[in-house]
Amino acid sequence: MNADLDYLHELFEPVGNVRIRRMFGGLGFFRDGLMFGIWQGEAIYLKVDDLTRPAFEAEGCRPFVYGSKNGRETALGYYRLPERLVDDTDELRDWAVAAIDVAIRANAAKPLKNRK
């Protein structure tokens, strides 16, 4: 996992001020206290909303889905990062910043007492 952490820190360095924390058997990507990405099962997922989801779908990317104890699958508001972006740091930065903007909008939509 440490090699993965080093790789992910390097990958997201151009984004600036990204914190990576262990959570739920994977990792969460945070900036300014807001989670904008997940690393799970050797894949990176970025937070999406109605404005950004079409770009992920156009790339053929799928949502992050996990199985619950009752056998149902639950999709979160995160889509897999297009693999081509790991070789294009400028475009990766743009997609990550868009995911951060999604996290900011989602946080602003929460009731004032629940905001970060």
Secondary structure, DSSP 8 states (H G I E B T S, - for coil): -HHHHHHHHHHHGGG-S-EEEEETTEEEEEETTEEEEEEETTEEEEE--TTTHHHHHHTT--EEEEE-TTS-EEEEEEEE--GGGGG-HHHHHHHHHHHHHHHHHHHHHS-GGG--
